[in-house]
Amino acid sequence: MLKAIKGNASRKPPEPAANHSDIDDWFSRQMPHLQPIVKGLDETIRATIPALQYAVKWKRPYYGLPELGWIIEMAAYDVSVNVVFLGGADFESPPPLGTTDRTRYVKVTTIEELQRPELLKWIEEAGRTSGWR
């Protein structure tokens, strides 16, 4: 008898942490040359979107709002940090990368790229767009 193929329904969203300390701990485990980028992204996200919830799951920090779900995820790699917008496909002008469902992302490779106007616009839009629940 053939077994039914199971979907990805077992992937559950992160549980919100009591505070930002899990993300602070995550920063310290990143490569030294990426730490200014992840800290700068974190500061920008926190300054742009009030009343955020935080979590770390699958070695990635998540930012969310109770009414919208998880809206932003960061993924650090050897040479870049991906800022993943979990509802990015619904943005007025979506980030250029990503093909699955509603998720779109952008790669940040330098501290100067944090000043890109479109990055700030996407972060602002994430604060108004439903994410992953």
N, CA, C and O atoms as a MOPAC input file, in Angstrom:
PM7 MOZYME 1SCF
protein

 N      0.83600 1    -1.17600 1     0.00000 1
 C      0.00000 1     0.00000 1     0.00000 1
 C      0.88300 1     1.24200 1     0.00000 1
 O      1.88100 1     1.27400 1     0.72000 1
 N      0.55100 1     2.25700 1    -0.77800 1
 C      1.31000 1     3.50100 1    -0.86300 1
 C      0.98900 1     4.39800 1     0.31900 1
 O     -0.15900 1     4.49700 1     0.75500 1
 N      2.01300 1     5.04100 1     0.82200 1
 C      1.82300 1     6.00000 1     1.90100 1
 C      1.47200 1     7.35900 1     1.31800 1
 O      1.97500 1     7.73500 1     0.25900 1
 N      0.62600 1     8.08100 1     1.99300 1
 C      0.28400 1     9.43500 1     1.56600 1
 C      1.47100 1    10.35200 1     1.82700 1
 O      2.18000 1    10.19000 1     2.82000 1
 N      1.68300 1    11.30300 1     0.94700 1
 C      2.75200 1    12.27800 1     1.10900 1
 C      2.28300 1    13.33600 1     2.10000 1
 O      1.20100 1    13.90400 1     1.95600 1
 N      3.10200 1    13.58700 1     3.09300 1
 C      2.76100 1    14.60000 1     4.08600 1
 C      3.24900 1    15.96200 1     3.61500 1
 O      4.34300 1    16.08600 1     3.06400 1
 N      2.43800 1    16.96300 1     3.83500 1
 C      2.81600 1    18.32300 1     3.47600 1
 C      3.75200 1    18.91300 1     4.50600 1
 O      4.24400 1    18.20200 1     5.38200 1
 N      3.99900 1    20.18700 1     4.41200 1
 C      4.89500 1    20.89300 1     5.31300 1
 C      4.12500 1    21.48400 1     6.49700 1
 O      4.57900 1    22.44400 1     7.12000 1
 N      2.96800 1    20.91100 1     6.80300 1
 C      2.12000 1    21.45000 1     7.86200 1
 C      2.75000 1    21.31400 1     9.24200 1
 O      2.32000 1    21.99600 1    10.17200 1
 N      3.73900 1    20.47000 1     9.40300 1
 C      4.36100 1    20.29200 1    10.70900 1
 C      5.29700 1    21.44500 1    11.07300 1
 O      5.73900 1    21.54000 1    12.21800 1
 N      5.59400 1    22.29400 1    10.14400 1
 C      6.46100 1    23.44500 1    10.41200 1
 C      5.64600 1    24.51600 1    11.12900 1
 O      4.84000 1    25.21900 1    10.51900 1
 N      5.87100 1    24.62200 1    12.41600 1
 C      5.09600 1    25.54400 1    13.23400 1
 C      5.84800 1    26.85200 1    13.43200 1
 O      7.07600 1    26.86100 1    13.51900 1
 N      5.11300 1    27.95000 1    13.50300 1
 C      5.76400 1    29.23900 1    13.72800 1
 C      6.47600 1    29.27100 1    15.07600 1
 O      6.13700 1    28.50200 1    15.97500 1
 N      7.45600 1    30.15100 1    15.22100 1
 C      8.16000 1    30.27700 1    16.49900 1
 C      7.23400 1    30.79300 1    17.60700 1
 O      6.20900 1    31.42000 1    17.33900 1
 N      7.61400 1    30.51800 1    18.83300 1
 C      6.92500 1    31.07500 1    19.99300 1
 C      7.61500 1    32.38300 1    20.36300 1
 O      8.84400 1    32.42800 1    20.41500 1
 N      6.85900 1    33.44600 1    20.61900 1
 C      7.49300 1    34.71300 1    21.00000 1
 C      8.29600 1    34.57500 1    22.29000 1
 O      7.87600 1    33.90000 1    23.22900 1
 N      9.44900 1    35.22300 1    22.31700 1
 C     10.29500 1    35.24600 1    23.50800 1
 C      9.80600 1    36.34700 1    24.45200 1
 O      9.06500 1    37.24400 1    24.04900 1
 N     10.22900 1    36.26100 1    25.70100 1
 C      9.83700 1    37.27000 1    26.68700 1
 C     10.47800 1    38.62500 1    26.39000 1
 O      9.93900 1    39.66900 1    26.75700 1
 N     11.65500 1    38.59700 1    25.70900 1
 C     12.34500 1    39.85600 1    25.41500 1
 C     13.28300 1    39.65800 1    24.21900 1
 O     13.21500 1    38.64100 1    23.52900 1
 N     14.13800 1    40.62000 1    23.99000 1
 C     15.02300 1    40.64200 1    22.83200 1
 C     16.32500 1    39.85800 1    23.06000 1
 O     17.15000 1    39.78400 1    22.14900 1
 N     16.52900 1    39.28200 1    24.22800 1
 C     17.81700 1    38.67300 1    24.57900 1
 C     18.19800 1    37.48900 1    23.68800 1
 O     19.38500 1    37.27000 1    23.45000 1
 N     17.22200 1    36.71800 1    23.18700 1
 C     17.55300 1    35.60500 1    22.28500 1
 C     18.19100 1    36.11900 1    20.99200 1
 O     19.10500 1    35.49800 1    20.44900 1
 N     17.70600 1    37.24600 1    20.51500 1
 C     18.27000 1    37.82000 1    19.29200 1
 C     19.65500 1    38.40000 1    19.58900 1
 O     20.56400 1    38.27900 1    18.76800 1
 N     19.82100 1    39.02100 1    20.74100 1
 C     21.14700 1    39.51800 1    21.12900 1
 C     22.15300 1    38.37300 1    21.16500 1
 O     23.28700 1    38.52200 1    20.70900 1
 N     21.74200 1    37.23900 1    21.70200 1
 C     22.61000 1    36.06000 1    21.75900 1
 C     22.92400 1    35.56300 1    20.34400 1
 O     24.05100 1    35.15500 1    20.06400 1
 N     21.93400 1    35.59600 1    19.46200 1
 C     22.13500 1    35.18000 1    18.06800 1
 C     23.19100 1    36.05500 1    17.39800 1
 O     24.02100 1    35.55400 1    16.64000 1
 N     23.16400 1    37.37800 1    17.67800 1
 C     24.16500 1    38.29400 1    17.10900 1
 C     25.57200 1    37.81800 1    17.41700 1
 O     26.43600 1    37.79800 1    16.54000 1
 N     25.79800 1    37.43700 1    18.66000 1
 C     27.15600 1    37.08100 1    19.09500 1
 C     27.68300 1    35.82400 1    18.41200 1
 O     28.89300 1    35.59500 1    18.40000 1
 N     26.81000 1    35.01500 1    17.85100 1
 C     27.23100 1    33.79000 1    17.17400 1
 C     27.45800 1    33.98300 1    15.67000 1
 O     27.80100 1    33.02800 1    14.97400 1
 N     27.27500 1    35.19000 1    15.16900 1
 C     27.45900 1    35.44300 1    13.74300 1
 C     28.92300 1    35.77900 1    13.45100 1
 O     29.67400 1    36.18300 1    14.33900 1
 N     29.30400 1    35.60300 1    12.19800 1
 C     30.67600 1    35.93600 1    11.79300 1
 C     30.94900 1    37.40700 1    12.09600 1
 O     30.07300 1    38.25200 1    11.91100 1
 N     32.15300 1    37.71400 1    12.55800 1
 C     32.45700 1    39.10200 1    12.95700 1
 C     32.16600 1    40.14000 1    11.87800 1
 O     31.69700 1    41.23300 1    12.19500 1
 N     32.43300 1    39.82600 1    10.61300 1
 C     32.20100 1    40.83500 1     9.57000 1
 C     30.70800 1    41.04400 1     9.27800 1
 O     30.34500 1    42.04200 1     8.65500 1
 N     29.83100 1    40.11600 1     9.71800 1
 C     28.39000 1    40.28300 1     9.51600 1
 C     27.70200 1    40.92200 1    10.72400 1
 O     26.57600 1    41.40400 1    10.60300 1
 N     28.35800 1    40.93400 1    11.87700 1
 C     27.72000 1    41.45900 1    13.07900 1
 C     27.25300 1    42.90800 1    12.94900 1
 O     26.15000 1    43.21400 1    13.40400 1
 N     28.03800 1    43.83000 1    12.34800 1
 C     27.51800 1    45.20000 1    12.18600 1
 C     26.27000 1    45.24400 1    11.28400 1
 O     25.38600 1    46.07600 1    11.48700 1
 N     26.20500 1    44.35800 1    10.30500 1
 C     25.05000 1    44.34100 1     9.39700 1
 C     23.81000 1    43.84400 1    10.13300 1
 O     22.75700 1    44.47700 1    10.05800 1
 N     23.91700 1    42.71500 1    10.84800 1
 C     22.73100 1    42.18100 1    11.53500 1
 C     22.28100 1    43.12400 1    12.65100 1
 O     21.08100 1    43.27500 1    12.88500 1
 N     23.23300 1    43.76200 1    13.34400 1
 C     22.85900 1    44.71000 1    14.38900 1
 C     22.20600 1    45.95400 1    13.79400 1
 O     21.24000 1    46.47700 1    14.34900 1
 N     22.73200 1    46.42300 1    12.67100 1
 C     22.12600 1    47.58000 1    11.99700 1
 C     20.72900 1    47.27000 1    11.48900 1
 O     19.82400 1    48.09700 1    11.61200 1
 N     20.54600 1    46.08800 1    10.92100 1
 C     19.21200 1    45.69200 1    10.47400 1
 C     18.25200 1    45.62200 1    11.65000 1
 O     17.12400 1    46.10700 1    11.56600 1
 N     18.69700 1    45.02300 1    12.73800 1
 C     17.86400 1    44.90700 1    13.93300 1
 C     17.45400 1    46.28900 1    14.44100 1
 O     16.28400 1    46.51300 1    14.75200 1
 N     18.39900 1    47.20400 1    14.52700 1
 C     18.09800 1    48.55800 1    14.99600 1
 C     17.08900 1    49.24500 1    14.08000 1
 O     16.17400 1    49.91500 1    14.55900 1
 N     17.24900 1    49.08400 1    12.77300 1
 C     16.33000 1    49.69700 1    11.81200 1
 C     14.93200 1    49.10300 1    11.93300 1
 O     13.94100 1    49.83200 1    11.93900 1
 N     14.85500 1    47.79100 1    12.03000 1
 C     13.55100 1    47.12200 1    12.15600 1
 C     12.85100 1    47.57500 1    13.43900 1
 O     11.67100 1    47.92500 1    13.41800 1
 N     13.58300 1    47.56600 1    14.55100 1
 C     12.99200 1    47.94100 1    15.84000 1
 C     12.58400 1    49.41200 1    15.88600 1
 O     11.59000 1    49.75500 1    16.52600 1
 N     13.33900 1    50.28400 1    15.21600 1
 C     12.99600 1    51.71400 1    15.19600 1
 C     11.81600 1    52.00300 1    14.27300 1
 O     11.08500 1    52.97100 1    14.48200 1
 N     11.63100 1    51.17400 1    13.26500 1
 C     10.59500 1    51.41500 1    12.25800 1
 C      9.24500 1    50.82700 1    12.64700 1
 O      8.20400 1    51.41500 1    12.35200 1
 N      9.25400 1    49.67200 1    13.30700 1
 C      8.00600 1    48.97400 1    13.63500 1
 C      7.88100 1    48.87800 1    15.15300 1
 O      8.64300 1    48.15100 1    15.78900 1
 N      6.92300 1    49.60800 1    15.74400 1
 C      6.76600 1    49.55700 1    17.19900 1
 C      6.06400 1    48.27500 1    17.66300 1
 O      5.38800 1    47.60400 1    16.88300 1
 N      6.23900 1    47.95400 1    18.94100 1
 C      5.54200 1    46.85100 1    19.61900 1
 C      5.83600 1    45.47000 1    19.02700 1
 O      4.95200 1    44.61600 1    18.95600 1
 N      7.07200 1    45.26300 1    18.60700 1
 C      7.44600 1    43.98000 1    18.00500 1
 C      7.55000 1    42.85900 1    19.03300 1
 O      7.82100 1    43.08600 1    20.21200 1
 N      7.32300 1    41.64000 1    18.54200 1
 C      7.63200 1    40.42500 1    19.28500 1
 C      8.85900 1    39.81400 1    18.63000 1
 O      9.11500 1    40.04700 1    17.44900 1
 N      9.62500 1    39.02900 1    19.39200 1
 C     10.87400 1    38.45700 1    18.89100 1
 C     10.91300 1    36.96500 1    19.16500 1
 O     10.30200 1    36.46700 1    20.11100 1
 N     11.65200 1    36.26400 1    18.30700 1
 C     11.89400 1    34.84000 1    18.52400 1
 C     13.11600 1    34.43100 1    17.72200 1
 O     13.48300 1    35.09000 1    16.74900 1
 N     13.74200 1    33.33600 1    18.13700 1
 C     14.79600 1    32.70300 1    17.35700 1
 C     14.39000 1    31.25100 1    17.20600 1
 O     14.14900 1    30.55600 1    18.19300 1
 N     14.31500 1    30.79900 1    15.96200 1
 C     13.99300 1    29.40500 1    15.66700 1
 C     14.73300 1    29.02500 1    14.40200 1
 O     14.86700 1    29.84100 1    13.49000 1
 N     15.21100 1    27.80600 1    14.33800 1
 C     15.98500 1    27.31500 1    13.20000 1
 C     17.21400 1    28.19100 1    12.95900 1
 O     17.62700 1    28.38700 1    11.81600 1
 N     17.79100 1    28.71300 1    14.03200 1
 C     18.98300 1    29.56400 1    13.99400 1
 C     18.76800 1    30.85600 1    13.21000 1
 O     19.68400 1    31.37700 1    12.57400 1
 N     17.53000 1    31.36100 1    13.27100 1
 C     17.18900 1    32.61300 1    12.59300 1
 C     16.29800 1    33.46300 1    13.49200 1
 O     15.38800 1    32.93500 1    14.13200 1
 N     16.54600 1    34.76800 1    13.55000 1
 C     15.65300 1    35.63700 1    14.32600 1
 C     14.39600 1    36.00000 1    13.52600 1
 O     14.43100 1    36.17000 1    12.30700 1
 N     13.30900 1    36.10800 1    14.25000 1
 C     12.01700 1    36.48800 1    13.67500 1
 C     11.49300 1    37.71200 1    14.39500 1
 O     11.70100 1    37.88400 1    15.59600 1
 N     10.80700 1    38.56600 1    13.63800 1
 C     10.17500 1    39.77200 1    14.16100 1
 C      8.70900 1    39.69500 1    13.76800 1
 O      8.37800 1    39.37600 1    12.62600 1
 N      7.83400 1    39.98800 1    14.72100 1
 C      6.41900 1    39.88300 1    14.41100 1
 C      5.56800 1    40.82900 1    15.22900 1
 O      6.03300 1    41.49600 1    16.15200 1
 N      4.29900 1    40.85900 1    14.85100 1
 C      3.28900 1    41.63900 1    15.55500 1
 C      2.11000 1    40.71300 1    15.86200 1
 O      1.75000 1    39.88000 1    15.03000 1
 N      1.50900 1    40.84900 1    17.03800 1
 C      0.41700 1    39.93500 1    17.39200 1
 C     -0.70300 1    39.88200 1    16.35000 1
 O     -1.25400 1    38.81400 1    16.08500 1
 N     -1.03700 1    41.02000 1    15.76600 1
 C     -2.15600 1    41.05100 1    14.81200 1
 C     -1.77200 1    40.61800 1    13.39300 1
 O     -2.65500 1    40.31700 1    12.58900 1
 N     -0.47500 1    40.58200 1    13.07000 1
 C     -0.03800 1    40.24600 1    11.71000 1
 C      0.73900 1    38.94000 1    11.61600 1
 O      0.91100 1    38.41300 1    10.51700 1
 N      1.21000 1    38.40600 1    12.73300 1
 C      2.05400 1    37.21600 1    12.71400 1
 C      3.51400 1    37.60500 1    12.53500 1
 O      3.89000 1    38.76200 1    12.72500 1
 N      4.33800 1    36.61600 1    12.16600 1
 C      5.76900 1    36.86500 1    11.94200 1
 C      5.93700 1    37.53400 1    10.59000 1
 O      5.48100 1    37.01000 1     9.57400 1
 N      6.59700 1    38.70300 1    10.57200 1
 C      6.65000 1    39.49700 1     9.35100 1
 C      8.03300 1    39.58300 1     8.72300 1
 O      8.15400 1    39.77000 1     7.51200 1
 N      9.08900 1    39.44800 1     9.54500 1
 C     10.46100 1    39.54400 1     9.03300 1
 C     11.30500 1    38.44000 1     9.67200 1
 O     11.17100 1    38.12800 1    10.85500 1
 N     12.16600 1    37.86900 1     8.85400 1
 C     13.12600 1    36.86300 1     9.31100 1
 C     14.49500 1    37.28300 1     8.77900 1
 O     14.59000 1    37.83000 1     7.68000 1
 N     15.55000 1    37.03300 1     9.54500 1
 C     16.90900 1    37.28300 1     9.06300 1
 C     17.64200 1    35.96000 1     8.95000 1
 O     17.50800 1    35.08700 1     9.80700 1
 N     18.41500 1    35.81900 1     7.88800 1
 C     19.23300 1    34.62100 1     7.69400 1
 C     20.63700 1    35.06900 1     7.32400 1
 O     20.83800 1    35.70500 1     6.29000 1
 N     21.61100 1    34.73700 1     8.17100 1
 C     22.99800 1    35.13700 1     7.93300 1
 C     23.76100 1    34.00300 1     7.26500 1
 O     23.70900 1    32.85800 1     7.71400 1
 N     24.45900 1    34.32500 1     6.20700 1
 C     25.27900 1    33.36900 1     5.47300 1
 C     26.72400 1    33.86000 1     5.47200 1
 O     27.03700 1    34.84300 1     6.14400 1
 N     27.59600 1    33.20400 1     4.74100 1
 C     29.01600 1    33.57000 1     4.74400 1
 C     29.27500 1    35.00400 1     4.29300 1
 O     30.10000 1    35.69500 1     4.89000 1
 N     28.58500 1    35.46100 1     3.25300 1
 C     28.90100 1    36.76700 1     2.67500 1
 C     27.73900 1    37.75300 1     2.69600 1
 O     27.90600 1    38.90100 1     2.28300 1
 N     26.57500 1    37.33900 1     3.16200 1
 C     25.43000 1    38.24400 1     3.15300 1
 C     24.44300 1    37.89400 1     4.25500 1
 O     24.49600 1    36.82600 1     4.86500 1
 N     23.54800 1    38.83400 1     4.48300 1
 C     22.42600 1    38.62400 1     5.38600 1
 C     21.17100 1    38.79700 1     4.54100 1
 O     20.96900 1    39.83900 1     3.91800 1
 N     20.33600 1    37.77200 1     4.52600 1
 C     19.07100 1    37.87700 1     3.81600 1
 C     18.01800 1    38.42100 1     4.77100 1
 O     17.84300 1    37.91300 1     5.87900 1
 N     17.32200 1    39.45800 1     4.32800 1
 C     16.18600 1    39.98400 1     5.06500 1
 C     14.95800 1    39.43900 1     4.34700 1
 O     14.66500 1    39.80600 1     3.20900 1
 N     14.25000 1    38.55600 1     5.04300 1
 C     13.12300 1    37.83800 1     4.44400 1
 C     11.83600 1    38.49600 1     4.91900 1
 O     11.58900 1    38.60600 1     6.12000 1
 N     11.02600 1    38.92800 1     3.97300 1
 C      9.72900 1    39.53800 1     4.27100 1
 C      8.67200 1    38.45800 1     4.03700 1
 O      8.41300 1    38.06700 1     2.89900 1
 N      8.06600 1    37.98100 1     5.12600 1
 C      7.20500 1    36.80600 1     5.04900 1
 C      5.87000 1    37.07600 1     4.35000 1
 O      5.15400 1    36.13300 1     4.01200 1
 N      5.53000 1    38.33100 1     4.13100 1
 C      4.37300 1    38.69200 1     3.31600 1
 C      4.78500 1    39.55800 1     2.14300 1
 O      3.96400 1    40.29200 1     1.59400 1
 N      6.05800 1    39.48000 1     1.74900 1
 C      6.64800 1    40.37500 1     0.75600 1
 C      6.00400 1    40.36800 1    -0.61300 1
 O      6.05500 1    41.37300 1    -1.32200 1
 N      5.39800 1    39.25500 1    -1.00100 1
 C      4.74900 1    39.20800 1    -2.32300 1
 C      3.55500 1    40.15400 1    -2.38700 1
 O      3.12500 1    40.53500 1    -3.47600 1
 N      3.01800 1    40.53500 1    -1.23300 1
 C      1.86100 1    41.42900 1    -1.18600 1
 C      2.25700 1    42.89900 1    -1.15600 1
 O      1.38000 1    43.76300 1    -1.16200 1
 N      3.55000 1    43.20800 1    -1.12500 1
 C      3.98900 1    44.60000 1    -1.09100 1
 C      3.66100 1    45.29400 1    -2.41100 1
 O      3.51100 1    44.65400 1    -3.45200 1
 N      3.55400 1    46.62300 1    -2.33600 1
 C      3.29700 1    47.42200 1    -3.53400 1
 C      4.38400 1    47.19000 1    -4.58500 1
 O      4.09200 1    47.01300 1    -5.76800 1
 N      5.63400 1    47.19300 1    -4.13800 1
 C      6.76900 1    46.89500 1    -5.00100 1
 C      7.61200 1    45.84000 1    -4.27600 1
 O      8.50000 1    46.19700 1    -3.50200 1
 N      7.35000 1    44.54700 1    -4.51100 1
 C      7.98800 1    43.48500 1    -3.72200 1
 C      9.49900 1    43.41000 1    -3.90800 1
 O     10.02000 1    43.77200 1    -4.96200 1
 N     10.19900 1    42.93500 1    -2.87500 1
 C     11.63200 1    42.67400 1    -3.01300 1
 C     11.88700 1    41.71000 1    -4.17600 1
 O     11.01200 1    40.91300 1    -4.51300 1
 N     13.06100 1    41.77200 1    -4.78500 1
 C     13.29200 1    41.06400 1    -6.04400 1
 C     13.48200 1    39.55500 1    -5.93900 1
 O     13.27600 1    38.85100 1    -6.92700 1
 N     13.86500 1    39.03800 1    -4.78600 1
 C     14.21000 1    37.62400 1    -4.70000 1
 C     13.13300 1    36.82700 1    -3.97500 1
 O     12.45000 1    37.33900 1    -3.08800 1
 N     12.99300 1    35.56500 1    -4.37000 1
 C     12.03400 1    34.66900 1    -3.73100 1
 C     10.98600 1    34.19300 1    -4.70500 1
 O     10.52500 1    34.94300 1    -5.56600 1
 N     10.62400 1    32.96400 1    -4.56100 1
 C      9.62500 1    32.41600 1    -5.47700 1
 C      8.57500 1    31.56600 1    -4.77800 1
 O      7.62400 1    31.12400 1    -5.42400 1
 N      8.71700 1    31.32400 1    -3.47600 1
 C      7.76700 1    30.45500 1    -2.79800 1
 C      6.68500 1    31.25000 1    -2.09700 1
 O      6.97300 1    32.17900 1    -1.34300 1
 N      5.47000 1    30.89000 1    -2.34300 1
 C      4.31800 1    31.48800 1    -1.67300 1
 C      4.38700 1    33.01000 1    -1.64700 1
 O      4.48800 1    33.65500 1    -2.69000 1
 N      4.33100 1    33.57800 1    -0.43500 1
 C      4.28400 1    35.03300 1    -0.27800 1
 C      5.61800 1    35.62100 1     0.16200 1
 O      5.72300 1    36.83500 1     0.34100 1
 N      6.62900 1    34.79500 1     0.33700 1
 C      7.90900 1    35.24200 1     0.86800 1
 C      8.78500 1    35.86900 1    -0.21700 1
 O      8.92700 1    35.32500 1    -1.31200 1
 N      9.36800 1    37.02500 1     0.11000 1
 C     10.34100 1    37.68500 1    -0.75500 1
 C     11.49200 1    38.15900 1     0.12600 1
 O     11.31000 1    38.40200 1     1.31900 1
 N     12.68800 1    38.28900 1    -0.47400 1
 C     13.82400 1    38.70400 1     0.33800 1
 C     14.80000 1    39.54600 1    -0.46100 1
 O     14.72600 1    39.65200 1    -1.68500 1
 N     15.72000 1    40.14200 1     0.29000 1
 C     16.78800 1    40.94000 1    -0.28500 1
 C     18.07500 1    40.57500 1     0.45500 1
 O     18.05100 1    40.30000 1     1.65500 1
 N     19.19500 1    40.57400 1    -0.26400 1
 C     20.49900 1    40.27600 1     0.32400 1
 C     21.18200 1    41.59000 1     0.69300 1
 O     21.19700 1    42.53800 1    -0.09200 1
 N     21.74300 1    41.62900 1     1.89400 1
 C     22.50000 1    42.79000 1     2.34500 1
 C     23.93300 1    42.32200 1     2.58400 1
 O     24.17200 1    41.41600 1     3.38200 1
 N     24.87700 1    42.93900 1     1.89100 1
 C     26.27300 1    42.50000 1     1.97900 1
 C     27.19700 1    43.52600 1     2.63300 1
 O     28.31300 1    43.18800 1     3.03000 1
 N     26.74200 1    44.77800 1     2.74800 1
 C     27.57200 1    45.81700 1     3.36600 1
 C     26.71900 1    46.67800 1     4.29500 1
 O     25.49500 1    46.72600 1     4.17200 1
 N     27.37700 1    47.34300 1     5.20800 1
 C     26.68000 1    48.24100 1     6.13100 1
 C     26.05900 1    49.41800 1     5.37000 1
 O     25.02800 1    49.94700 1     5.78500 1
 N     26.68000 1    49.82700 1     4.26300 1
 C     26.14900 1    50.93700 1     3.45500 1
 C     24.79700 1    50.59200 1     2.83900 1
 O     23.96400 1    51.47500 1     2.63700 1
 N     24.57700 1    49.31800 1     2.54000 1
 C     23.30700 1    48.91500 1     1.93500 1
 C     22.13000 1    49.07300 1     2.88500 1
 O     20.97900 1    49.05800 1     2.45000 1
 N     22.40300 1    49.22600 1     4.18000 1
 C     21.32100 1    49.45600 1     5.13600 1
 C     20.62600 1    50.79100 1     4.88500 1
 O     19.49400 1    50.99700 1     5.32300 1
 N     21.30300 1    51.69300 1     4.18300 1
 C     20.76100 1    53.02700 1     3.91600 1
 C     19.90800 1    53.07900 1     2.65100 1
 O     19.36500 1    54.13100 1     2.31600 1
 N     19.78500 1    51.95700 1     1.95000 1
 C     18.99500 1    51.96100 1     0.71400 1
 C     17.53800 1    52.30800 1     1.01500 1
 O     16.93100 1    51.68500 1     1.88600 1
 N     16.96300 1    53.28900 1     0.31400 1
 C     15.58600 1    53.71300 1     0.59900 1
 C     14.56800 1    52.58500 1     0.42600 1
 O     13.59200 1    52.50900 1     1.17300 1
 N     14.79200 1    51.71600 1    -0.55100 1
 C     13.81700 1    50.64400 1    -0.76300 1
 C     13.80900 1    49.64800 1     0.39300 1
 O     12.76900 1    49.05500 1     0.68000 1
 N     14.93800 1    49.45200 1     1.05800 1
 C     14.98700 1    48.54400 1     2.20800 1
 C     14.12600 1    49.10200 1     3.33700 1
 O     13.33900 1    48.36900 1     3.93500 1
 N     14.26900 1    50.38300 1     3.63000 1
 C     13.44500 1    51.01000 1     4.66100 1
 C     11.96400 1    50.93800 1     4.27600 1
 O     11.11300 1    50.68400 1     5.12700 1
 N     11.66200 1    51.16000 1     3.00800 1
 C     10.26800 1    51.08800 1     2.54400 1
 C      9.70100 1    49.68300 1     2.75600 1
 O      8.55800 1    49.54100 1     3.19000 1
 N     10.49000 1    48.63900 1     2.45500 1
 C     10.01600 1    47.25900 1     2.64900 1
 C      9.80200 1    46.95200 1     4.12200 1
 O      8.84400 1    46.26800 1     4.48300 1
 N     10.69600 1    47.45800 1     4.98400 1
 C     10.52900 1    47.23400 1     6.42100 1
 C      9.25000 1    47.91600 1     6.90700 1
 O      8.48600 1    47.33300 1     7.67700 1
 N      9.02100 1    49.13900 1     6.46000 1
 C      7.78600 1    49.84200 1     6.83000 1
 C      6.55500 1    49.08700 1     6.35300 1
 O      5.57700 1    48.94900 1     7.08700 1
 N      6.61000 1    48.59800 1     5.11700 1
 C      5.47700 1    47.86700 1     4.54900 1
 C      5.23100 1    46.55900 1     5.28100 1
 O      4.08500 1    46.13000 1     5.42200 1
 N      6.29800 1    45.92200 1     5.74600 1
 C      6.15500 1    44.67400 1     6.50200 1
 C      5.33000 1    44.91000 1     7.76600 1
 O      4.57800 1    44.03200 1     8.18900 1
 N      5.46900 1    46.08900 1     8.36900 1
 C      4.72600 1    46.42500 1     9.57200 1
 C      3.23600 1    46.61400 1     9.35100 1
 O      2.47800 1    46.78600 1    10.30600 1
 N      2.81100 1    46.58300 1     8.07800 1
 C      1.39200 1    46.72400 1     7.73300 1
 C      0.84100 1    45.51700 1     6.98100 1
 O     -0.33000 1    45.50700 1     6.60400 1
 N      1.67500 1    44.49800 1     6.75900 1
 C      1.30200 1    43.36600 1     5.89800 1
 C      1.27900 1    42.07900 1     6.70300 1
 O      2.20700 1    41.78600 1     7.45700 1
 N      0.23200 1    41.33100 1     6.53900 1
 C      0.09600 1    40.05000 1     7.24200 1
 C      1.23700 1    39.10800 1     6.86200 1
 O      1.61600 1    39.00900 1     5.69600 1
 N      1.76800 1    38.43000 1     7.85500 1
 C      2.89600 1    37.51500 1     7.63600 1
 C      2.52500 1    36.07000 1     7.90100 1
 O      1.45700 1    35.60900 1     7.49800 1
 N      3.40500 1    35.36000 1     8.57500 1
 C      3.25100 1    33.92400 1     8.83400 1
 C      2.65400 1    33.72800 1    10.22400 1
 O      3.20100 1    34.19700 1    11.22300 1
 N      1.53400 1    33.03500 1    10.27000 1
 C      0.85100 1    32.78300 1    11.54900 1
 C      0.97100 1    31.34200 1    11.92300 1
 O      0.46300 1    30.93100 1    12.96600 1

